[in-house]
């Protein structure tokens, strides 16, 4: 099961990648207008556009993939694989304005993995995104409970 973050959060985060691409394009055009060789602006443009596209792709996939034996938490910069047997706490679905996280143990030490896909700013304009995030977190918790019933 794939639980994506609210569209407002995912597309808002994707704007970061788009901004990197736009800034790199502007810098490359400015550098190309100068009397410098075109090699450096071309390299800068290629690197920054690649990074921007990578960030945009990651942002559009923000969420959690719930599998039989683990959760795959997809963040903006990296993903984290959390075994279901190691989970000690799930986020409170009713409070998505503070950063929700999954608490778990790895090698006997407590860890946390933030769920940035479901982190919604407070305010009246964020109400639809908040509703979507709450529903998604409840869906994850229900999946975990159902999985424990099946296996135990």
N, C-alpha and C positions, 0 to 999 in steps of 0.2 A: 504494500500500500504506500502511495506517495502522498504526503501532506505538504502542499506548498504554502508559503506565506501569503498574506493578503496581497492582491495585485498592487495596491498603492505602495506597499513596502518594497515589493520586488522591482517595480518600475522606477520608484524613487531611488533605489540603490543602483539600478542600471544607469541612471542619469550620471552617476560618478564616472562610469566608463565612457559614456558619451562626452562628458566634459573633458576627459583626458584626451580623447581623439580630437575634439575641437581645438583645444589649446595647443596640441602638437601640430595640427594643421596650420594654425595661425603662426606659430613660431617658425615652422618650415617655410611658409610663404614669406615671412619677414626676412629670414636668413637668405632665401633665394634671391630676394631683391637687392641684397648687398653684393659687394664685389668678391665675396668669398667663394671658394670652390663648392660645387653642389653636393659633394660626397657627404660632408658632415650633416647638412640639413636632411638629406635623404635617409641617412642612418637613424637620425633622431626621429624622423617621421615614422619610419618602419618600426622601430622599437616601441614608440609611444602608441601607435595605432594598434600594434599587437597586444600591448598591455591593456589598452582601453577595451578592445574587443573581448579579451579574456575576462576582464572584470564585468563587462556587460553580460556575457554568457553565464558567469557564476551568479550574478545578481538575479537573473531570470529563473534560476534553478534553486533559489533559497528555499529551504524547507527541510523535511525529515522523510527519509525512506525507511519505512518500518518493515523489516523482514522477520522471518520466523525466529531467528536466533540473535539478531542485533538490530540496533537503530543506526542509520547512517545520517548524521547531522551535517547538512550542507551549509556552510557559511560563505561569507563573501571572499575570504582568502584561502580557506582550507576546509576539508571535511574531516569528521571524526567518526570512527566506528565504535559504537558502545554496545558491548554484549548485554543482552536483556537480563542475564543472571547477575550482572554487576550493578544494575541500577538500584540506587537507594532512595531516590526521590524524584518526583516529576514536578513540573512547574504548576503553580496555582493558576488555573485557567481564568479565574476572575480578575487577576491582576496582571495584565499585559503591559501596563505602563511602566512598571519596573522590569528590568531585563530578566526574562524567564530563562531558566536553565535546568538541565538534567544533572542531578547529582549521582555519582557512581564511584565505584572502587576499582582501582587498577593496582595490582601488586600490593594489596593491603593498604594503599593510601587513598584518601578521599580525593576525588576530582570533580570538577564541574565543567560542563560544556554549555555555553550560552546559546540560546535559540534566537539569534538576531532576526530571523525571518518573522518571528511573532512579536517583536518588540514594537509597540505602537505608542507614539507620542500622545500625551494627554491633550484634550481639547475637543471642542464641539465638532470641528471639521473632520476629526479622525474617527468618528462614531462607526461608519461602515467598516473601516479597516479593523477597528477594535472588535466588532461583532464577529468578523471573519476569523481573527486571530483566536478569540475565545473558543469558537466552534472547532477550530483546528486542534487546539491544545486538548480540548475535551475528547476529540476523536483519537488522539494519540494515547491518552490515558485509558480510554475504553479498549483500544487495541491491546495495550499492555495487560489490562485486567483479563480480557478474553484469552490472551495467549497464556497467562499463568494458569487459568482454569483448565485449558486444554492439556498443558504439560504436567500439571500437578494433580 
